[in-house]
Amino acid sequence: MKELFEKQVSQLKEAHFLILYWTAKAEEKNAKYNITNIFDDLKYSGATRTKQSAVSFVESLSALCFVDVTGEGNRKHLYISPFGAKALEYLLSESKFKIKKSMFLEGSK
């Protein structure tokens, strides 16, 4: 299973990493982080320009059980799962991606 997990994590792109990171940070702040926030943050960081791409990044993280998604439509809230936390920890230790600021989280200090 460890080999499968490492293979899955190695396939993640910068946008996946940022979503995991921002979702974890939002939970630390007791903030509800949703699809609209994700799209705005990914657009601001230059990771995507379309909401469709943002949704597909979230769906892939959900399929991997790295995030839990609750709610409906654009108000779907994300929560990092224990597997997602482990994936984030792995990505941070590898220093493969650079942390970027979240407009949503910076504004909700």
C-alpha positions in Angstrom: 0.0 0.0 0.0 2.9 2.4 0.7 4.0 2.0 -2.9 0.6 2.8 -4.2 0.3 5.8 -1.9 3.7 7.2 -3.0 2.7 6.6 -6.7 -0.5 8.5 -6.2 1.1 11.4 -4.4 3.9 11.6 -7.0 1.3 12.2 -9.7 -0.2 15.3 -8.0 0.3 18.6 -9.6 0.9 22.0 -8.0 -2.8 22.8 -7.9 -3.5 19.6 -6.0 -0.8 20.5 -3.5 -2.1 24.0 -3.1 -5.6 22.8 -2.5 -4.4 20.3 0.2 -2.3 23.0 1.8 -5.0 25.7 1.8 -7.7 23.3 3.0 -5.5 22.3 5.9 -4.8 26.0 6.7 -8.5 26.8 6.5 -9.2 24.1 9.0 -6.6 25.5 11.4 -8.4 28.8 11.2 -11.9 27.2 11.5 -12.8 28.7 8.2 -15.0 26.9 5.6 -13.1 26.6 2.4 -15.2 26.0 -0.7 -15.0 25.5 -4.5 -15.4 29.2 -5.2 -12.5 30.0 -2.8 -10.4 27.4 -4.4 -11.1 28.7 -7.9 -10.3 32.3 -6.9 -7.1 31.2 -5.1 -5.9 29.0 -8.0 -6.6 31.7 -10.5 -4.7 34.3 -8.3 -1.8 31.9 -8.0 -1.6 31.3 -11.7 -2.4 27.5 -11.4 -5.6 27.7 -13.5 -7.8 30.1 -15.3 -11.0 28.0 -15.4 -13.5 26.9 -12.7 -13.8 23.6 -14.6 -10.1 22.9 -13.9 -10.5 23.8 -10.3 -13.4 21.4 -9.9 -11.5 18.6 -11.6 -8.6 19.1 -9.2 -11.0 18.8 -6.3 -12.7 15.8 -7.8 -9.4 14.0 -8.2 -8.4 14.7 -4.6 -11.8 13.5 -3.5 -11.5 10.2 -5.6 -8.1 9.6 -3.9 -9.8 10.1 -0.5 -7.4 13.0 0.2 -10.3 15.5 0.8 -13.9 15.2 2.0 -16.4 17.3 0.1 -19.7 18.3 1.7 -22.5 20.5 0.5 -23.9 21.3 -2.9 -22.9 23.4 -6.0 -20.3 26.1 -5.5 -20.8 25.9 -1.7 -19.2 22.5 -1.5 -16.8 22.7 1.5 -13.5 20.8 1.6 -12.0 19.1 4.6 -8.6 17.4 4.5 -8.8 13.7 5.3 -6.1 11.8 7.3 -4.8 10.5 3.9 -4.7 14.0 2.5 -2.8 15.2 5.6 -0.3 12.4 5.0 0.0 13.3 1.3 0.5 17.0 2.2 3.2 16.0 4.7 4.9 13.9 2.1 4.8 16.7 -0.5 6.1 19.3 2.0 9.0 17.0 2.9 9.9 16.6 -0.8 9.8 20.4 -1.4 8.5 19.7 -4.9 6.1 22.6 -4.8 6.3 26.1 -3.4 3.7 27.4 -1.0 1.6 30.2 -2.3 -0.7 32.6 -0.5 -4.5 32.1 -0.4 -6.5 35.3 -1.0 -9.3 33.8 1.0 -7.2 32.9 4.0 -5.1 36.1 4.0 -8.3 38.1 4.0 -9.8 36.1 6.9 -7.1 36.7 9.5 
